[in-house]
Amino acid sequence: MEENLLFWSPDTFPGLYMPFDPLLFFGDNGGGDQFAFVLTPERPDIFVRDHENDSRLWAARGLEDYLHSSLAGDGDWYR
């Protein structure tokens, strides 16, 4: 929760990254990339934010899909 509040603060990373407002982060892959729900526009998809280049890549069509893929995968399964 604290990480979301940090990212949503307008003064934290002004002009450095794409906006974080539409995302609700809930986990990471242990290597720095972060998984997030999309809040705006509301949709069930899960995206991953690449910490090295700030790209946001589609990772799963919803929480159930994410859990199946992440539990069955090894490492960066979403790439």
N, C-alpha and C positions, 0 to 999 in steps of 0.2 A: 504494500500500500504506500509506503513512504517513497518508493521509487516512482510510482505514478504521480504523486504530488510534486516531486522534484521535476519530472519531465513536463508536467502541465503548467508549471510556473513560467510566466512570460519573461521573467528576468534571468532564467537559468542559462539558456543557450541562444541568446538573441541572434538570429540570422545565421547561425552555424549549422543547424540541421533543419530538415523538413519538420512541419508541425507535428507535435505529439498528441494534440487535443483529441483526434479521432480514435486513439488507441487506448486500450486497457491492458497493460502488461500483466502477465500472470506466471511467467517462468522463463528460464533460459536453458541453453544447451551445455552450460559449463564452460564454454569457450568465449562467452561474451555476447553471442547473439541472443536476442530476446523474442519471446512469443507473445502475441497480443490478439485480443478480440478487437473487432472493428465496431466502434460505437456510433460513428457518423460517416456515411449513412449506415444505419443499423443493418447488419447482415450477419449470418452465422459463421462466415469464414474466419479462419485464423491465419494471420500473417507472421512472418519472422522478420525482425529488423536486424540487418547485418551491421554489427558495431564498427566495422572497418570503413564502410563507405556510406552508411546511413540508408541503404536501399531497403525497401520493404517488399518482400517476396511472399506470394501466396504459399501457404504450407498445408492447409487442410480445409475441407468443406464444413467443418464444425468440430465441436469438442469431442464427440465420439470418434470421428475420423482421426483427429489429432492423437487421441489416446491409443487407438489401434496401431497407428503408424509409429508413434514414438516408443511404445512398449515392444513392438516387434522389430524395430530398427536398431541399428548400431551406429552411433555417432550422428553425423549431420544427415539424417535420413531425408530431410526436406529438399535437398539439392539435387 
